[in-house]
Structure formats: C-alpha cells, structure tokens
Amino acid sequence: MWLSVVPVVVYSNADVLKKIILKENKDKSGIYRWTNLINNKSYLGRSTCLDKRFRCYFNVLFLENTNMLIYKALLKYGYSNFKLEILMMVN
C-alpha cells in the first residue's frame, strides 16, 4: 500500500522556477521529491542544506560527472520535464 504524502511546496517546472527554488529553500533542511512528468518516475532525497543540494542539481557539469540515476534523468529529459516537491521542511 502506498502512502499519500501532501507536499509542503510544489514547483511544477524546475527549469522555469529555478531561482525561486533556490531562494525559498535557502538555509533550510528537508525531504524532497523529483518527479519526471513524462514517465512519472520519482526520486526521494533529503538534505540539511536544501539550497546547496539544489545548486548541485542545477549544475550541469556536476551532473555529467556523477553517476546517479536522478542526475542522468535530469540531463536526458531536461528540468522542464520535472516537478520538485518539498515533502517536509525544517527551519
């Protein structure tokens, strides 16, 4: 059985909302989910510094040199085909 989680914040287009994502999550900790809008696959992550983690996600050179599935998917499908949800936030 899947649990339904209501996100605290939803960014419907990670490409268009990049600056807002970084600004609103500065100095915050939390749990987040990337969802591919094409195939509906998702990735859960957590960080004690969300804006720093998201800066890594938005750094194409970093993504190209790291071997995680979410990084490969962001490069393949593009940020505009992903939504980012903050599921739990601290601070």
Secondary structure as GFF3:
##gff-version 3
##sequence-region A 1 91
A	DSSP	beta_strand	9	11	.	.	.	ID=ss1
A	DSSP	alpha_helix	18	24	.	.	.	ID=ss2
A	DSSP	beta_strand	29	36	.	.	.	ID=ss3
A	DSSP	beta_strand	42	47	.	.	.	ID=ss4
A	DSSP	alpha_helix	50	57	.	.	.	ID=ss5
A	DSSP	alpha_helix	60	64	.	.	.	ID=ss6
A	DSSP	alpha_helix	69	77	.	.	.	ID=ss7
A	DSSP	three_ten_helix	79	81	.	.	.	ID=ss8
A	DSSP	beta_strand	82	90	.	.	.	ID=ss9
###
